[in-house]
């Protein structure tokens, strides 16, 4: 365990009154991991995991716009726009080569970062992302409205249902509730607009333009054969048993070991 890591907290300015905050640890010359949290979460989700990574790794964890400490007055809330913010952080930190890791919505952002930086990004690792067919690929307008309606009707209840859907049978209901309460606190309306951006994201198009290998570590009970059949030739879907949709928070050591193995491939 690399518990002696020192986090440096930094920020960059982006257009439309946007400030992106992020944390950096590890030597500038070390192999670099860029970590992107999921919807309604923030970069602190990766703190415990980072402590278990090898000390020679350089780790950059980003707060997406209007998540965590990042702020934005923008009107465009697409996955591509989130990715441009991450790309700006990569440039600010003078990263020549990196593996980009994204949880949930962050997995979609990671794919877009790889598309925008084909020379710098060597691999994408998605943590329980990209394999949910009800959300990926892009939804038709009527389907998108159906996905979003529960959040418009009762935002907290919609978040609670989302957390439940990402929890394997028998998962601790107390922890489910804790996630739901925390995620319900995402700033609005940006949180809703970001979720709609995810629903509208065209994953098939993005994958067709990304040549880097993509590994998906997916909660075993949540992986469907339909997803494997549809994307198995493009995504290396690896079922794991480390917890719920937020397994990187629940099992930071096990997740760090998965990332170290993926980095070594």
Phi and psi in degrees as GROMACS dihedral restraints (atoms count N, CA, C in turn):
[ dihedral_restraints ]
;  ai    aj    ak    al  type     phi  dphi    fc
    3     4     5     6     1  -103.8    20    10
    4     5     6     7     1    58.1    20    10
    6     7     8     9     1   -68.4    20    10
    7     8     9    10     1   -12.5    20    10
    9    10    11    12     1   -88.1    20    10
   10    11    12    13     1    10.1    20    10
   12    13    14    15     1   -60.8    20    10
   13    14    15    16     1   139.5    20    10
   15    16    17    18     1  -110.0    20    10
   16    17    18    19     1   123.1    20    10
   18    19    20    21     1   -89.3    20    10
   19    20    21    22     1   130.1    20    10
   21    22    23    24     1  -103.2    20    10
   22    23    24    25     1   128.4    20    10
   24    25    26    27     1  -101.9    20    10
   25    26    27    28     1   125.4    20    10
   27    28    29    30     1  -134.6    20    10
   28    29    30    31     1   172.1    20    10
   30    31    32    33     1  -151.8    20    10
   31    32    33    34     1   155.1    20    10
   33    34    35    36     1  -131.8    20    10
   34    35    36    37     1   157.3    20    10
   36    37    38    39     1  -100.8    20    10
   37    38    39    40     1   135.4    20    10
   39    40    41    42     1  -121.1    20    10
   40    41    42    43     1   166.5    20    10
   42    43    44    45     1   -59.7    20    10
   43    44    45    46     1   166.1    20    10
   45    46    47    48     1    62.3    20    10
   46    47    48    49     1    44.9    20    10
   48    49    50    51     1    54.0    20    10
   49    50    51    52     1    46.1    20    10
   51    52    53    54     1  -110.6    20    10
   52    53    54    55     1   127.9    20    10
   54    55    56    57     1  -117.0    20    10
   55    56    57    58     1   121.1    20    10
   57    58    59    60     1  -104.6    20    10
   58    59    60    61     1   120.7    20    10
   60    61    62    63     1  -100.5    20    10
   61    62    63    64     1   146.3    20    10
   63    64    65    66     1  -155.5    20    10
   64    65    66    67     1   165.9    20    10
   66    67    68    69     1  -121.5    20    10
   67    68    69    70     1   146.3    20    10
   69    70    71    72     1  -131.9    20    10
   70    71    72    73     1   138.6    20    10
   72    73    74    75     1  -145.4    20    10
   73    74    75    76     1   159.7    20    10
   75    76    77    78     1    91.3    20    10
   76    77    78    79     1   165.3    20    10
   78    79    80    81     1   -69.2    20    10
   79    80    81    82     1   142.4    20    10
   81    82    83    84     1   -59.0    20    10
   82    83    84    85     1   -28.3    20    10
   84    85    86    87     1   -90.1    20    10
   85    86    87    88     1    -1.6    20    10
   87    88    89    90     1   -80.5    20    10
   88    89    90    91     1   164.5    20    10
   90    91    92    93     1   -56.2    20    10
   91    92    93    94     1   135.9    20    10
   93    94    95    96     1  -109.9    20    10
   94    95    96    97     1   130.9    20    10
   96    97    98    99     1  -112.0    20    10
   97    98    99   100     1   131.4    20    10
   99   100   101   102     1  -108.4    20    10
  100   101   102   103     1   121.1    20    10
  102   103   104   105     1  -107.9    20    10
  103   104   105   106     1   129.9    20    10
  105   106   107   108     1  -125.2    20    10
  106   107   108   109     1   120.0    20    10
  108   109   110   111     1   -74.5    20    10
  109   110   111   112     1   173.2    20    10
  111   112   113   114     1   -90.0    20    10
  112   113   114   115     1   178.9    20    10
  114   115   116   117     1   -59.9    20    10
  115   116   117   118     1   136.2    20    10
  117   118   119   120     1    63.5    20    10
  118   119   120   121     1    19.7    20    10
  120   121   122   123     1  -117.4    20    10
  121   122   123   124     1  -165.9    20    10
  123   124   125   126     1  -157.0    20    10
  124   125   126   127     1   178.2    20    10
  126   127   128   129     1   -67.7    20    10
  127   128   129   130     1   -20.2    20    10
  129   130   131   132     1   -66.1    20    10
  130   131   132   133     1   -16.1    20    10
  132   133   134   135     1   -57.6    20    10
  133   134   135   136     1   -23.7    20    10
  135   136   137   138     1   -97.5    20    10
  136   137   138   139     1     0.5    20    10
  138   139   140   141     1   -59.9    20    10
  139   140   141   142     1   -49.7    20    10
  141   142   143   144     1   -67.0    20    10
  142   143   144   145     1   -41.8    20    10
  144   145   146   147     1   -58.9    20    10
  145   146   147   148     1   -46.0    20    10
  147   148   149   150     1   -57.7    20    10
  148   149   150   151     1   -35.5    20    10
  150   151   152   153     1   -65.0    20    10
  151   152   153   154     1   -20.2    20    10
  153   154   155   156     1   -96.0    20    10
  154   155   156   157     1    -3.4    20    10
  156   157   158   159     1   -80.0    20    10
  157   158   159   160     1   153.6    20    10
  159   160   161   162     1   -55.3    20    10
  160   161   162   163     1   142.2    20    10
  162   163   164   165     1   -62.6    20    10
  163   164   165   166     1   -24.2    20    10
  165   166   167   168     1   -77.6    20    10
  166   167   168   169     1    -9.2    20    10
  168   169   170   171     1   -76.9    20    10
  169   170   171   172     1   139.8    20    10
  171   172   173   174     1   -95.1    20    10
  172   173   174   175     1   128.0    20    10
  174   175   176   177     1  -123.2    20    10
  175   176   177   178     1   125.8    20    10
  177   178   179   180     1  -118.8    20    10
  178   179   180   181     1   118.7    20    10
  180   181   182   183     1  -115.4    20    10
  181   182   183   184     1   126.2    20    10
  183   184   185   186     1  -110.5    20    10
  184   185   186   187     1   137.7    20    10
  186   187   188   189     1   -89.2    20    10
  187   188   189   190     1   118.0    20    10
  189   190   191   192     1   -66.6    20    10
  190   191   192   193     1   160.1    20    10
  192   193   194   195     1   -53.1    20    10
  193   194   195   196     1   133.2    20    10
  195   196   197   198     1    62.0    20    10
  196   197   198   199     1    22.0    20    10
  198   199   200   201     1  -123.3    20    10
  199   200   201   202     1   147.0    20    10
  201   202   203   204     1    56.1    20    10
  202   203   204   205     1  -127.0    20    10
  204   205   206   207     1   -93.1    20    10
  205   206   207   208     1    -3.0    20    10
  207   208   209   210     1   -80.8    20    10
  208   209   210   211     1   145.3    20    10
  210   211   212   213     1  -130.5    20    10
  211   212   213   214     1   151.4    20    10
  213   214   215   216     1  -157.1    20    10
  214   215   216   217     1   142.4    20    10
  216   217   218   219     1  -107.8    20    10
  217   218   219   220     1    18.0    20    10
  219   220   221   222     1   -70.8    20    10
  220   221   222   223     1   164.5    20    10
  222   223   224   225     1  -111.4    20    10
  223   224   225   226     1    -8.2    20    10
  225   226   227   228     1  -103.9    20    10
  226   227   228   229     1   119.9    20    10
  228   229   230   231     1  -124.8    20    10
  229   230   231   232     1    69.6    20    10
  231   232   233   234     1  -110.5    20    10
  232   233   234   235     1   163.0    20    10
  234   235   236   237     1   -61.9    20    10
  235   236   237   238     1   -37.7    20    10
  237   238   239   240     1   -61.7    20    10
  238   239   240   241     1   -39.1    20    10
  240   241   242   243     1   -68.3    20    10
  241   242   243   244     1   -41.2    20    10
  243   244   245   246     1   -57.8    20    10
  244   245   246   247     1   -42.3    20    10
  246   247   248   249     1   -63.5    20    10
  247   248   249   250     1   -36.8    20    10
  249   250   251   252     1   -62.6    20    10
  250   251   252   253     1   -34.6    20    10
  252   253   254   255     1   -65.3    20    10
  253   254   255   256     1   -42.8    20    10
  255   256   257   258     1   -64.8    20    10
  256   257   258   259     1   -41.3    20    10
  258   259   260   261     1   -58.5    20    10
  259   260   261   262     1   -40.7    20    10
  261   262   263   264     1   -62.3    20    10
  262   263   264   265     1   -37.0    20    10
  264   265   266   267     1   -66.3    20    10
  265   266   267   268     1   -43.0    20    10
  267   268   269   270     1   -58.6    20    10
  268   269   270   271     1   -43.4    20    10
  270   271   272   273     1   -65.1    20    10
  271   272   273   274     1   -42.5    20    10
  273   274   275   276     1   -62.2    20    10
  274   275   276   277     1   -32.2    20    10
  276   277   278   279     1   -93.0    20    10
  277   278   279   280     1     6.5    20    10
  279   280   281   282     1    54.2    20    10
  280   281   282   283     1    44.9    20    10
  282   283   284   285     1   -83.6    20    10
  283   284   285   286     1   123.1    20    10
  285   286   287   288     1   -89.1    20    10
  286   287   288   289     1   -32.4    20    10
  288   289   290   291     1  -150.1    20    10
  289   290   291   292     1   137.1    20    10
  291   292   293   294     1  -159.0    20    10
  292   293   294   295     1   161.8    20    10
  294   295   296   297     1  -105.2    20    10
  295   296   297   298     1   130.7    20    10
  297   298   299   300     1  -104.3    20    10
  298   299   300   301     1   126.8    20    10
  300   301   302   303     1  -116.6    20    10
  301   302   303   304     1   128.7    20    10
  303   304   305   306     1  -133.9    20    10
  304   305   306   307     1   135.5    20    10
  306   307   308   309     1   -97.4    20    10
  307   308   309   310     1   131.7    20    10
  309   310   311   312     1    53.8    20    10
  310   311   312   313     1  -120.7    20    10
  312   313   314   315     1   -55.8    20    10
  313   314   315   316     1   -32.0    20    10
  315   316   317   318     1   -62.0    20    10
  316   317   318   319     1   -25.1    20    10
  318   319   320   321     1   -65.7    20    10
  319   320   321   322     1   -39.8    20    10
  321   322   323   324     1   -65.2    20    10
  322   323   324   325     1   -42.7    20    10
  324   325   326   327     1   -61.1    20    10
  325   326   327   328     1   -40.0    20    10
  327   328   329   330     1   -61.7    20    10
  328   329   330   331     1   -40.3    20    10
  330   331   332   333     1   -61.6    20    10
  331   332   333   334     1   -42.6    20    10
  333   334   335   336     1   -67.7    20    10
  334   335   336   337     1   -35.1    20    10
  336   337   338   339     1   -62.2    20    10
  337   338   339   340     1   -42.3    20    10
  339   340   341   342     1   -62.5    20    10
  340   341   342   343     1   -37.5    20    10
  342   343   344   345     1   -66.0    20    10
  343   344   345   346     1   -39.5    20    10
  345   346   347   348     1   -77.7    20    10
  346   347   348   349     1   -25.5    20    10
  348   349   350   351     1  -125.9    20    10
  349   350   351   352     1    65.3    20    10
  351   352   353   354     1   -63.4    20    10
  352   353   354   355     1   -26.8    20    10
  354   355   356   357     1   -85.9    20    10
  355   356   357   358     1   -26.7    20    10
  357   358   359   360     1   -91.6    20    10
  358   359   360   361     1   -33.9    20    10
  360   361   362   363     1   -91.5    20    10
  361   362   363   364     1   118.4    20    10
  363   364   365   366     1   -89.7    20    10
  364   365   366   367     1   -27.1    20    10
  366   367   368   369     1  -159.6    20    10
  367   368   369   370     1   150.4    20    10
  369   370   371   372     1  -112.2    20    10
  370   371   372   373     1   134.9    20    10
  372   373   374   375     1  -120.4    20    10
  373   374   375   376     1   122.0    20    10
  375   376   377   378     1  -105.8    20    10
  376   377   378   379     1   129.3    20    10
  378   379   380   381     1   -99.4    20    10
  379   380   381   382     1   105.9    20    10
  381   382   383   384     1    46.9    20    10
  382   383   384   385     1    55.0    20    10
  384   385   386   387     1  -141.2    20    10
  385   386   387   388     1   161.7    20    10
  387   388   389   390     1    77.5    20    10
  388   389   390   391     1   -13.1    20    10
  390   391   392   393     1  -104.5    20    10
  391   392   393   394     1    -0.5    20    10
  393   394   395   396     1   -85.5    20    10
  394   395   396   397     1   106.6    20    10
  396   397   398   399     1   -72.0    20    10
  397   398   399   400     1   -19.6    20    10
  399   400   401   402     1   -72.1    20    10
  400   401   402   403     1   -18.5    20    10
  402   403   404   405     1  -111.7    20    10
  403   404   405   406     1   -35.1    20    10
  405   406   407   408     1  -115.8    20    10
  406   407   408   409     1   142.1    20    10
  408   409   410   411     1   -77.2    20    10
  409   410   411   412     1  -161.0    20    10
  411   412   413   414     1   -56.9    20    10
  412   413   414   415     1   137.9    20    10
  414   415   416   417     1   -85.8    20    10
  415   416   417   418     1   148.5    20    10
  417   418   419   420     1   -67.6    20    10
  418   419   420   421     1   161.4    20    10
  420   421   422   423     1   -54.3    20    10
  421   422   423   424     1   -46.2    20    10
  423   424   425   426     1   -66.8    20    10
  424   425   426   427     1   -40.0    20    10
  426   427   428   429     1   -66.2    20    10
  427   428   429   430     1   -39.9    20    10
  429   430   431   432     1   -61.8    20    10
  430   431   432   433     1   -42.5    20    10
  432   433   434   435     1   -63.4    20    10
  433   434   435   436     1   -37.8    20    10
  435   436   437   438     1   -65.4    20    10
  436   437   438   439     1   -37.5    20    10
  438   439   440   441     1   -67.1    20    10
  439   440   441   442     1   -40.0    20    10
  441   442   443   444     1   -81.1    20    10
  442   443   444   445     1   -25.8    20    10
  444   445   446   447     1   -55.8    20    10
  445   446   447   448     1   -44.3    20    10
  447   448   449   450     1   -58.3    20    10
  448   449   450   451     1   -32.0    20    10
  450   451   452   453     1   -72.9    20    10
  451   452   453   454     1   -33.2    20    10
  453   454   455   456     1   -73.0    20    10
  454   455   456   457     1   -36.5    20    10
  456   457   458   459     1   -69.7    20    10
  457   458   459   460     1   -46.7    20    10
  459   460   461   462     1  -155.1    20    10
  460   461   462   463     1    96.5    20    10
  462   463   464   465     1   -59.1    20    10
  463   464   465   466     1   -47.7    20    10
  465   466   467   468     1   -61.9    20    10
  466   467   468   469     1   -40.8    20    10
  468   469   470   471     1   -66.8    20    10
  469   470   471   472     1   -37.2    20    10
  471   472   473   474     1   -63.4    20    10
  472   473   474   475     1   -42.2    20    10
  474   475   476   477     1   -64.6    20    10
  475   476   477   478     1   -42.2    20    10
  477   478   479   480     1   -61.1    20    10
  478   479   480   481     1   -41.0    20    10
  480   481   482   483     1   -66.0    20    10
  481   482   483   484     1   -37.3    20    10
  483   484   485   486     1   -63.9    20    10
  484   485   486   487     1   -45.0    20    10
  486   487   488   489     1   -62.9    20    10
  487   488   489   490     1   -41.5    20    10
  489   490   491   492     1   -62.2    20    10
  490   491   492   493     1   -39.6    20    10
  492   493   494   495     1   -65.6    20    10
  493   494   495   496     1   -24.9    20    10
  495   496   497   498     1   -96.8    20    10
  496   497   498   499     1    12.9    20    10
  498   499   500   501     1  -110.5    20    10
  499   500   501   502     1   127.5    20    10
  501   502   503   504     1   -66.7    20    10
  502   503   504   505     1   159.6    20    10
  504   505   506   507     1   -54.1    20    10
  505   506   507   508     1   135.4    20    10
  507   508   509   510     1    83.6    20    10
  508   509   510   511     1     2.4    20    10
  510   511   512   513     1   -68.6    20    10
  511   512   513   514     1   146.8    20    10
  513   514   515   516     1   -53.5    20    10
  514   515   516   517     1   112.6    20    10
  516   517   518   519     1   -65.3    20    10
  517   518   519   520     1   -28.0    20    10
  519   520   521   522     1   -64.7    20    10
  520   521   522   523     1   -41.6    20    10
  522   523   524   525     1   -69.7    20    10
  523   524   525   526     1   -38.2    20    10
  525   526   527   528     1   -54.9    20    10
  526   527   528   529     1   -47.7    20    10
  528   529   530   531     1   -63.3    20    10
  529   530   531   532     1   -38.9    20    10
  531   532   533   534     1   -62.2    20    10
  532   533   534   535     1   -42.9    20    10
  534   535   536   537     1   -62.1    20    10
  535   536   537   538     1   -44.9    20    10
  537   538   539   540     1   -62.1    20    10
  538   539   540   541     1   -43.1    20    10
  540   541   542   543     1   -63.5    20    10
  541   542   543   544     1   -45.2    20    10
  543   544   545   546     1   -63.8    20    10
  544   545   546   547     1   -46.3    20    10
  546   547   548   549     1   -70.0    20    10
  547   548   549   550     1   -27.8    20    10
  549   550   551   552     1   -66.0    20    10
  550   551   552   553     1   -15.1    20    10
  552   553   554   555     1   -86.7    20    10
  553   554   555   556     1     5.6    20    10
  555   556   557   558     1   -59.9    20    10
  556   557   558   559     1   144.2    20    10
  558   559   560   561     1   -67.9    20    10
  559   560   561   562     1   135.3    20    10
  561   562   563   564     1  -112.6    20    10
  562   563   564   565     1   150.1    20    10
  564   565   566   567     1   -85.6    20    10
  565   566   567   568     1    -0.9    20    10
  567   568   569   570     1   -56.8    20    10
  568   569   570   571     1   -37.4    20    10
  570   571   572   573     1   -60.6    20    10
  571   572   573   574     1   -44.7    20    10
  573   574   575   576     1   -65.9    20    10
  574   575   576   577     1   -41.1    20    10
  576   577   578   579     1   -66.6    20    10
  577   578   579   580     1   -37.1    20    10
  579   580   581   582     1   -65.7    20    10
  580   581   582   583     1   -41.0    20    10
  582   583   584   585     1   -64.0    20    10
  583   584   585   586     1   -40.3    20    10
  585   586   587   588     1   -64.8    20    10
  586   587   588   589     1   -35.4    20    10
  588   589   590   591     1   -61.6    20    10
  589   590   591   592     1   -36.9    20    10
  591   592   593   594     1   -68.2    20    10
  592   593   594   595     1   -44.3    20    10
  594   595   596   597     1   -60.8    20    10
  595   596   597   598     1   -35.3    20    10
  597   598   599   600     1   -84.8    20    10
  598   599   600   601     1   -10.3    20    10
  600   601   602   603     1   -64.3    20    10
  601   602   603   604     1   134.1    20    10
  603   604   605   606     1   -94.6    20    10
  604   605   606   607     1    89.0    20    10
  606   607   608   609     1   -65.1    20    10
  607   608   609   610     1   -38.9    20    10
  609   610   611   612     1   -60.2    20    10
  610   611   612   613     1   -43.4    20    10
  612   613   614   615     1   -62.9    20    10
  613   614   615   616     1   -45.6    20    10
  615   616   617   618     1   -61.1    20    10
  616   617   618   619     1   -44.8    20    10
  618   619   620   621     1   -63.4    20    10
  619   620   621   622     1   -33.0    20    10
  621   622   623   624     1   -67.8    20    10
  622   623   624   625     1   -18.5    20    10
  624   625   626   627     1  -107.6    20    10
  625   626   627   628     1     3.6    20    10
  627   628   629   630     1  -114.3    20    10
  628   629   630   631     1   124.6    20    10
  630   631   632   633     1   -99.7    20    10
  631   632   633   634     1   -15.5    20    10
  633   634   635   636     1   -68.1    20    10
  634   635   636   637     1   149.5    20    10
  636   637   638   639     1   -64.2    20    10
  637   638   639   640     1   145.0    20    10
  639   640   641   642     1  -126.7    20    10
  640   641   642   643     1   119.4    20    10
  642   643   644   645     1  -104.9    20    10
  643   644   645   646     1   130.7    20    10
  645   646   647   648     1  -114.0    20    10
  646   647   648   649     1   114.6    20    10
  648   649   650   651     1   -92.0    20    10
  649   650   651   652     1   110.1    20    10
  651   652   653   654     1  -118.6    20    10
  652   653   654   655     1   141.4    20    10
  654   655   656   657     1   -58.6    20    10
  655   656   657   658     1   120.9    20    10
  657   658   659   660     1   -54.2    20    10
  658   659   660   661     1   -43.2    20    10
  660   661   662   663     1   -69.5    20    10
  661   662   663   664     1   -12.8    20    10
  663   664   665   666     1  -103.3    20    10
  664   665   666   667     1    -1.8    20    10
  666   667   668   669     1   -88.2    20    10
  667   668   669   670     1   126.1    20    10
  669   670   671   672     1   -99.6    20    10
  670   671   672   673     1   150.6    20    10
  672   673   674   675     1   -65.1    20    10
  673   674   675   676     1   -29.5    20    10
  675   676   677   678     1   -61.8    20    10
  676   677   678   679     1   -41.1    20    10
  678   679   680   681     1   -66.2    20    10
  679   680   681   682     1   -42.7    20    10
  681   682   683   684     1   -63.1    20    10
  682   683   684   685     1   -41.0    20    10
  684   685   686   687     1   -64.5    20    10
  685   686   687   688     1   -42.1    20    10
  687   688   689   690     1   -74.2    20    10
  688   689   690   691     1   -40.5    20    10
  690   691   692   693     1  -117.8    20    10
  691   692   693   694     1     4.6    20    10
  693   694   695   696     1   -60.8    20    10
  694   695   696   697     1   -24.8    20    10
  696   697   698   699     1   -82.8    20    10
  697   698   699   700     1    -9.8    20    10
  699   700   701   702     1  -117.4    20    10
  700   701   702   703     1   -32.7    20    10
  702   703   704   705     1  -112.9    20    10
  703   704   705   706     1   133.3    20    10
  705   706   707   708     1   -86.8    20    10
  706   707   708   709     1    92.2    20    10
  708   709   710   711     1   -87.1    20    10
  709   710   711   712     1   115.6    20    10
  711   712   713   714     1  -113.6    20    10
  712   713   714   715     1   106.8    20    10
  714   715   716   717     1   -67.5    20    10
  715   716   717   718     1   136.1    20    10
  717   718   719   720     1  -133.4    20    10
  718   719   720   721     1   161.8    20    10
  720   721   722   723     1  -129.1    20    10
  721   722   723   724     1    75.7    20    10
  723   724   725   726     1  -120.3    20    10
  724   725   726   727     1     3.6    20    10
  726   727   728   729     1   139.3    20    10
  727   728   729   730     1  -145.1    20    10
  729   730   731   732     1   -94.0    20    10
  730   731   732   733     1  -165.8    20    10
  732   733   734   735     1   -53.6    20    10
  733   734   735   736     1   -26.0    20    10
  735   736   737   738     1  -101.2    20    10
  736   737   738   739     1    38.5    20    10
  738   739   740   741     1   -62.0    20    10
  739   740   741   742     1   -24.9    20    10
  741   742   743   744     1   -67.3    20    10
  742   743   744   745     1   -24.1    20    10
  744   745   746   747     1   -83.8    20    10
  745   746   747   748     1   -40.5    20    10
  747   748   749   750     1   -76.0    20    10
  748   749   750   751     1   -33.5    20    10
  750   751   752   753     1  -131.0    20    10
  751   752   753   754     1    68.0    20    10
  753   754   755   756     1   -63.9    20    10
  754   755   756   757     1   -36.9    20    10
  756   757   758   759     1   -67.3    20    10
  757   758   759   760     1   -46.6    20    10
  759   760   761   762     1   -62.1    20    10
  760   761   762   763     1   -38.3    20    10
  762   763   764   765     1   -68.6    20    10
  763   764   765   766     1   -40.2    20    10
  765   766   767   768     1   -60.6    20    10
  766   767   768   769     1   -38.4    20    10
  768   769   770   771     1   -65.4    20    10
  769   770   771   772     1   -38.8    20    10
  771   772   773   774     1   -62.1    20    10
  772   773   774   775     1   -44.2    20    10
  774   775   776   777     1   -66.3    20    10
  775   776   777   778     1   -39.7    20    10
  777   778   779   780     1   -63.1    20    10
  778   779   780   781     1   -38.2    20    10
  780   781   782   783     1   -67.8    20    10
  781   782   783   784     1   -42.0    20    10
  783   784   785   786     1   -64.8    20    10
  784   785   786   787     1   -37.4    20    10
  786   787   788   789     1   -66.0    20    10
  787   788   789   790     1   -35.2    20    10
  789   790   791   792     1   -75.5    20    10
  790   791   792   793     1   -20.7    20    10
